[in-house]
Amino acid sequence: MSNKPTLTTSAGAPVPSNKTTKTAGKRGPALLEDYQLIEKLAHQNRERIPERAVHAKGWGLQGKFTVTHDISQYTCADLFSQVGKQTEVLSRWSTVAGESGAADIERDVRGFSLKFYTEQGNWDLVGNNTPVFFVRDAFKFPDFIRTQKRHPKTNLRSPEAMFDFWAAQPESVHQVTILMSDRGIPKTPMHMNGYGSHTFSMWNKNGERFWVKFHFKTHQGHEHYTNEEAEHRIGKTREAYQEDLFSAIENGDYPKWTMFIQVMPEEEAGKQEYNPFDVTKVWPHDDYPLIEVGELEMNKNPENYFQMVENAAYSPSNVVPGIGFSPDKMLQARVWSYADAHRYRLGTHYEALPANAAKNSKINHYHKDGSMRFFTNDFDNPDAYYEPNQHNGPVANESVAEPPLKIDGDAARYDQVEEAIDYVQPRALYNLFSDEQKQRLYNNYAAAMGPCSDAVKERWYAVLEKVHPDYAKGVRLANEKLDSDVNAAPITDETPVIDN
């Protein structure tokens, strides 16, 4: 008799055989009563869930955040309440455009999301490895994502669509410049920064509000691949990030980041030449210097990837007292759209799944029933299933209310943005690059824009011209050289010829 545990059905009954289908005689057809065959096949058919519409390919770790500096003058959030305080964290990094089976090392923006299991509930910081984004208004977000996905006819990625869209959105040139620079292909998630990107708000125990930006600076240093290096690595493995992250943790090489905030007093918003709530803009560090907060250390591989990483649901709507939102248009839309995406992908009660359930605070709410309600939610008080009630059910706590948000002006559908302001910060970034970095920037553009039509190329050159004439000239020359090299390549027996 084996000492191994007995295999059971999902209902707990012991299984007599897990080798062959039950048939009518040795050569007979399968019997319908072989419910375990049906169970195994039926479950396999349902093992996959919809992948994320964006950021489908991802990798995650568990770890901790430790406060190293006092910022209580800016926030009353409990996780920052004292130096030395630690909070459990679940991270997820991802590419934006690729499907769940895409290669890890592609030129793309990376998602950088953190779930802090605080004593006041979960706080989700859902950001990227860049401090800005492609568009400032969520009204254009679905259009932008369509350009990153597959063409409806060819079912191929379309550089034509990408650059056609970007050329019509001048604010995108800041993010595209970063994407096409040396930092466009991080070596691993451990070798890149993380940013909240949006402007958020904090308030202290006196009700004073501050606008803030979140930064996570890598301790591992910035390391990146060139296009050629990335192609070589992808040729060997499509799972490079997962391999590197998993191995680092197993070897005890725990990656770390230092968390900083930029702080702007509430009354200073609107005094800048740029809109501080525009996610396509950064706050100059000379005006709003980085303030150190704490250290993030990721030190554990999840025991089950699907349970803790694939099921992880991050949403900007998960905030805690002392941390709030801002008039950032992209953030305002993400606050509700992310939670809606999770309900579609994971189900009504997605926040009760192990990856998303609050660990260090008690849950009390009146959400009822729905599919897959796999937990009790009467909290030992079954008569209190509505509110208000006389049965001592949970009630709101006015003491954690956010201070009033100062808003002026009339409601408007469109922002009146001077286009020229969209080129100022990309110009400053471009001017920071060395000659070698600029040449790699030009070459990366040429590789990305190769399939684009001349019309789209010209439209993008016009955008770059407004950033800096040398920028447009460098990208144009790199494209022309690439075209010349392709046209000059002799046809040999090894050269594939497409016969239309």
C-alpha positions in Angstrom: 0.0 0.0 0.0 1.4 3.4 -1.0 2.0 6.2 1.5 0.9 8.7 -1.1 -2.4 10.5 -0.5 -5.5 9.2 -2.1 -6.7 10.9 -5.3 -10.3 12.2 -4.8 -13.0 13.7 -6.9 -13.6 17.4 -6.5 -16.4 16.4 -4.1 -14.0 14.5 -1.9 -14.7 10.9 -2.9 -11.8 8.5 -3.5 -11.0 7.7 -7.2 -10.4 4.0 -8.0 -8.5 4.6 -11.3 -6.9 7.5 -13.1 -5.4 5.6 -16.1 -8.0 4.6 -18.7 -11.6 5.3 -19.8 -14.3 3.0 -18.6 -15.6 1.0 -21.6 -18.2 -1.6 -22.5 -15.8 -4.6 -22.7 -12.2 -4.3 -23.8 -13.0 -3.0 -27.2 -16.3 -1.4 -26.5 -17.2 2.3 -26.7 -16.8 4.7 -23.7 -19.5 4.6 -21.1 -21.4 7.8 -20.3 -21.3 6.8 -16.6 -17.5 7.4 -16.5 -18.1 10.7 -14.8 -14.4 11.2 -14.0 -13.5 11.2 -17.7 -16.2 13.8 -18.3 -15.1 15.8 -15.2 -11.4 15.9 -16.3 -12.3 17.0 -19.8 -14.9 19.5 -18.8 -12.6 21.1 -16.3 -9.8 21.3 -18.8 -12.2 23.2 -21.2 -12.7 25.8 -18.5 -9.1 26.1 -17.1 -8.4 29.3 -19.0 -10.0 32.7 -18.2 -10.0 35.7 -20.5 -6.6 37.3 -20.7 -6.3 41.0 -19.8 -7.3 43.3 -22.7 -4.1 45.2 -22.0 -1.0 44.1 -20.1 -1.8 40.4 -20.8 1.8 39.2 -20.5 3.0 39.6 -16.9 5.2 38.4 -14.1 4.8 38.9 -10.3 6.5 38.5 -6.9 5.5 38.9 -3.3 7.5 41.1 -0.9 7.4 43.9 1.6 7.5 47.7 1.8 9.4 49.4 4.7 9.0 53.0 5.7 12.4 54.7 6.1 11.4 58.4 6.3 8.6 60.2 8.0 6.0 61.8 5.6 3.2 62.2 8.1 3.2 65.9 7.3 1.7 65.0 3.9 -0.5 62.0 4.6 -2.4 60.3 7.4 -2.3 57.0 5.5 -1.6 54.3 8.1 1.0 52.4 6.1 3.3 55.5 6.3 2.5 56.2 10.0 5.9 55.4 11.4 9.5 54.8 10.3 10.2 51.0 10.3 6.6 50.0 9.6 6.3 47.1 7.1 3.5 46.2 4.7 3.0 43.1 2.6 3.1 43.8 -1.2 2.1 41.8 -4.3 3.8 43.1 -7.5 3.0 42.5 -11.2 5.1 43.8 -14.1 3.9 43.4 -17.7 4.2 44.5 -21.3 1.3 46.5 -22.7 0.6 45.3 -26.3 1.5 41.6 -26.4 -0.8 38.7 -25.7 -0.2 36.3 -22.8 2.0 34.2 -25.0 4.1 37.1 -26.4 7.8 37.3 -25.9 9.0 39.1 -22.8 11.7 41.2 -24.4 9.9 43.4 -26.8 10.1 47.2 -27.3 7.1 48.3 -25.3 6.1 50.2 -22.2 6.1 48.0 -19.0 3.4 48.0 -16.4 4.5 48.4 -12.8 1.7 47.6 -10.4 1.8 47.1 -6.6 -0.8 46.0 -4.1 -0.1 47.0 -0.5 -2.0 45.0 2.0 -2.4 47.7 4.6 -4.3 47.8 7.9 -6.8 50.2 6.4 -7.5 48.0 3.4 -5.7 47.4 0.1 -3.9 50.3 -1.7 -3.2 49.6 -5.4 -0.6 51.7 -7.2 -1.1 50.9 -10.9 1.6 52.4 -13.0 4.2 52.0 -15.6 8.0 52.1 -16.0 7.7 55.5 -17.5 6.6 58.7 -15.7 4.3 59.8 -18.6 1.7 58.2 -20.9 0.8 58.4 -24.6 -2.5 60.3 -24.2 -3.9 62.6 -21.6 -7.6 62.0 -22.1 -9.3 58.5 -21.5 -11.6 59.3 -24.4 -8.7 58.4 -26.8 -7.5 55.4 -24.8 -9.6 52.7 -26.6 -8.4 54.1 -29.9 -4.8 54.0 -28.8 -5.0 50.4 -27.6 -6.6 49.3 -30.9 -3.4 50.6 -32.6 -1.3 48.4 -30.3 -3.3 45.2 -31.0 -3.7 43.3 -34.2 -5.1 44.7 -37.5 -8.6 43.3 -38.1 -7.8 42.1 -41.6 -4.2 41.0 -41.5 -4.2 39.9 -37.9 -0.7 41.4 -37.6 0.7 44.2 -35.5 0.5 47.4 -37.4 3.3 50.1 -37.1 1.2 52.1 -39.7 -1.7 52.3 -37.2 0.6 53.2 -34.3 2.4 56.1 -36.0 -0.7 57.3 -37.7 -2.4 57.6 -34.3 0.6 59.1 -32.6 1.1 61.7 -35.3 -2.5 63.0 -34.6 -1.8 63.2 -30.9 1.1 65.6 -30.3 1.2 64.8 -26.6 2.3 61.3 -27.4 5.7 62.3 -28.6 7.1 62.5 -25.0 6.2 58.9 -24.3 7.2 57.7 -27.8 10.6 59.4 -27.3 11.2 57.3 -24.2 9.9 54.2 -25.9 12.3 54.5 -28.8 15.3 55.4 -26.5 17.7 53.1 -24.8 15.2 52.5 -22.1 12.6 51.0 -24.5 13.7 47.3 -23.7 14.6 46.8 -20.1 16.8 43.8 -19.4 14.4 42.6 -16.7 11.7 44.2 -14.5 14.4 44.4 -11.8 16.4 46.8 -14.0 13.7 49.5 -14.4 12.0 52.2 -12.4 8.4 52.3 -11.5 6.1 55.3 -11.5 2.5 56.0 -10.5 2.6 58.3 -13.6 -0.6 60.1 -12.7 -0.9 62.9 -10.2 -2.5 61.6 -7.0 -3.4 63.5 -3.8 -2.5 63.0 -0.2 -4.0 64.7 2.9 -2.7 64.9 6.5 -4.5 64.6 9.8 -5.2 68.4 9.6 -7.1 68.0 6.3 -4.4 69.7 4.3 -4.2 68.4 0.7 -1.1 67.9 -1.4 -0.7 66.7 -5.0 1.8 63.9 -5.3 3.7 61.8 -7.9 5.1 58.4 -6.9 8.5 57.1 -8.0 10.3 53.8 -7.4 14.0 53.9 -8.3 15.7 50.6 -8.9 18.6 49.5 -6.8 19.8 47.1 -9.6 20.7 49.9 -12.0 19.3 50.5 -15.4 20.2 47.8 -17.9 18.6 47.5 -21.3 18.8 45.6 -24.6 19.4 46.9 -28.0 17.1 45.7 -30.8 19.8 43.2 -31.9 20.4 41.9 -28.4 16.7 41.5 -27.8 16.2 39.5 -31.0 19.1 37.2 -30.0 17.6 36.6 -26.6 14.1 36.0 -27.9 15.6 33.5 -30.3 16.7 31.5 -27.3 13.7 32.0 -25.0 10.4 33.9 -25.0 10.2 33.7 -21.2 13.3 35.6 -20.3 11.7 37.8 -17.6 10.0 35.0 -15.9 13.2 33.0 -15.9 15.3 35.8 -14.5 12.8 36.9 -11.9 12.2 33.4 -10.6 15.9 32.5 -10.5 16.8 35.7 -8.7 14.4 35.0 -5.9 15.4 31.3 -5.6 19.0 32.4 -5.4 18.3 34.9 -2.7 19.0 38.0 -4.9 16.0 40.0 -3.8 15.4 43.1 -6.0 14.8 46.4 -4.3 13.5 49.9 -5.1 13.5 53.1 -3.2 10.2 54.9 -3.1 10.1 58.6 -3.5 7.3 61.2 -3.8 7.1 64.6 -5.4 4.9 66.9 -3.5 3.0 70.0 -4.7 1.0 72.1 -2.3 -2.7 72.2 -3.3 -2.8 75.9 -4.1 0.2 75.7 -6.5 -1.6 73.7 -9.1 -2.3 75.9 -12.1 0.7 78.2 -11.6 2.9 76.1 -14.0 3.2 76.5 -17.8 2.1 72.9 -18.0 -1.0 71.2 -16.5 0.2 69.3 -13.4 -2.7 66.9 -13.9 -1.7 66.0 -17.5 -0.2 62.5 -17.5 1.8 63.3 -20.6 3.9 65.7 -18.5 6.5 65.3 -15.7 7.1 67.7 -12.8 10.6 69.1 -13.0 12.7 67.8 -10.1 14.2 71.3 -9.6 10.7 72.6 -8.8 9.5 69.5 -6.9 12.4 67.5 -5.6 12.2 63.8 -4.8 11.4 63.1 -1.1 12.5 59.6 0.1 9.8 57.5 1.7 10.8 53.8 2.0 12.2 50.7 0.5 10.4 48.0 -1.6 11.8 44.5 -1.5 10.4 41.6 -3.5 11.5 38.4 -1.9 9.1 35.5 -2.7 8.0 33.6 -5.7 4.2 32.9 -5.5 3.5 29.2 -4.8 0.9 29.2 -7.6 1.4 31.7 -10.5 -2.3 31.5 -11.6 -3.7 32.1 -8.2 -1.5 35.0 -7.2 -0.4 36.7 -10.5 -3.0 35.8 -13.2 -5.8 36.4 -10.7 -4.3 39.6 -9.4 -6.6 42.5 -10.0 -5.1 46.0 -9.5 -7.3 49.1 -9.6 -6.6 52.8 -8.9 -10.0 52.8 -7.1 -8.3 50.9 -4.3 -7.1 53.7 -2.1 -6.9 54.1 1.7 -7.6 57.1 3.9 -4.9 59.7 3.3 -4.4 58.9 -0.4 -6.8 60.0 -3.1 -7.2 61.1 -6.7 -6.8 64.3 -8.7 -8.4 66.0 -11.7 -6.2 63.9 -14.0 -8.6 62.8 -16.8 -6.9 59.5 -17.4 -6.9 58.6 -13.7 -10.5 59.6 -13.3 -11.5 57.1 -16.0 -9.2 54.3 -14.7 -10.7 54.6 -11.3 -13.9 52.9 -12.4 -12.9 51.2 -15.7 -10.3 48.9 -14.1 -12.7 47.4 -11.6 -15.2 46.9 -14.4 -12.6 45.0 -16.4 -11.8 42.7 -13.4 -15.5 41.9 -12.9 -15.7 40.8 -16.5 -12.5 38.8 -16.5 -12.6 37.3 -13.0 -16.2 37.6 -11.8 -18.4 39.5 -9.4 -16.4 38.6 -6.3 -12.9 39.0 -7.7 -11.7 40.9 -4.7 -12.4 37.9 -2.5 -9.8 35.8 -4.4 -6.6 35.2 -2.4 -4.4 37.6 -4.5 -6.9 40.5 -4.0 -8.5 39.9 -0.6 -7.5 42.3 2.1 -5.1 40.6 4.6 -4.7 43.1 7.4 -8.0 44.7 7.7 -11.5 43.4 8.4 -14.0 43.3 5.5 -17.5 44.5 6.1 -19.9 45.3 3.2 -23.4 44.6 1.9 -22.6 43.1 -1.5 -24.7 40.0 -1.9 -24.8 36.8 -3.9 -23.9 36.6 -7.6 -21.9 33.9 -9.3 -19.1 32.1 -7.5 -19.9 33.5 -4.0 -17.5 31.1 -2.4 -17.4 32.9 1.0 -19.9 34.0 3.7 -20.5 37.7 3.8 -23.0 38.0 6.7 -20.1 38.5 9.1 -21.9 36.5 11.8 -24.8 38.9 11.5 -27.3 37.4 9.0 -30.1 39.9 9.8 -27.9 42.9 8.8 -28.1 42.4 5.0 -29.2 46.0 4.2 -28.4 49.5 5.5 -29.5 51.3 7.6 -30.6 48.6 10.0 -31.3 48.0 13.7 -29.1 44.9 13.9 -25.7 46.6 14.5 -24.6 46.2 10.9 -21.5 48.1 9.5 -21.9 51.8 9.0 -19.8 54.5 7.3 -17.1 56.2 9.3 -17.1 60.0 8.6 -13.8 60.5 10.3 -11.9 59.1 7.3 -13.6 61.4 4.8 -11.4 63.1 2.3 -11.2 66.9 2.6 -13.2 68.9 0.0 -11.6 69.1 -3.4 -11.2 72.7 -4.6 -12.7 72.9 -8.1 -13.3 76.0 -10.2 -14.5 76.7 -13.7 -17.4 75.3 -15.8 -17.7 71.8 -17.0 -16.3 71.4 -20.5 -16.0 68.6 -23.0 -12.7 69.6 -24.4 -9.5 71.0 -22.9 -8.1 74.1 -24.5 -4.5 73.0 -24.7 -1.9 75.0 -26.5 -0.2 72.4 -28.7 3.2 74.0 -28.3 3.4 73.0 -24.7 3.4 69.3 -25.7 6.8 69.7 -27.3 8.6 71.4 -24.5 9.4 68.4 -22.3 10.2 66.0 -25.1 12.6 68.7 -26.4 14.3 68.9 -23.0 14.5 65.1 -22.9 16.0 64.9 -26.4 18.6 67.5 -25.5 19.7 65.4 -22.6 20.8 62.5 -24.9 24.4 62.1 -26.0 25.2 61.9 -29.7 25.4 58.1 -29.3 22.1 57.9 -27.6 20.5 60.0 -30.3 21.8 57.8 -33.0 20.4 54.7 -31.3 17.1 56.6 -30.9 17.1 57.3 -34.7 17.9 53.7 -35.5 15.2 52.3 -33.2 12.7 54.6 -35.0 13.8 53.3 -38.4 13.3 49.7 -37.2 9.9 50.5 -35.9 8.7 52.6 -38.8 10.0 50.5 -41.6 6.6 49.1 -42.6 4.9 52.5 -42.4 3.7 54.3 -45.5 5.6 57.4 -46.7 2.5 59.5 -45.8 2.5 58.3 -42.1 6.3 58.8 -41.9 6.0 62.4 -43.1 3.3 63.1 -40.6 5.5 61.8 -37.8 8.5 63.8 -39.1 6.3 66.9 -38.8 5.7 66.2 -35.1 9.4 65.6 -34.4 10.3 68.8 -36.3 8.3 70.7 -33.7 10.3 69.0 -30.9 13.6 69.7 -32.6 14.7 70.0 -36.2 17.7 67.6 -35.6 15.3 65.1 -34.1 13.2 64.9 -37.3 16.3 65.0 -39.5 18.0 62.1 -37.6 15.0 59.9 -37.8 14.4 60.7 -41.5 18.0 59.9 -42.4 17.9 56.6 -40.4 14.8 55.6 -42.3 16.3 56.5 -45.6 19.4 54.5 -44.8 17.4 51.5 -43.8 15.4 51.7 -47.0 18.6 52.1 -49.1 20.2 49.1 -47.3 17.1 46.9 -47.9 16.8 47.9 -51.6 20.6 47.4 -52.2 20.6 43.9 -50.7 21.3 41.4 -53.5 18.9 38.5 -54.0 20.6 35.2 -53.3 19.5 31.6 -52.9 19.1 32.4 -49.2 17.0 35.5 -49.7 13.2 34.7 -49.4 11.2 35.9 -52.4 7.5 36.6 -51.9 5.5 35.7 -55.0 2.2 37.6 -55.1 
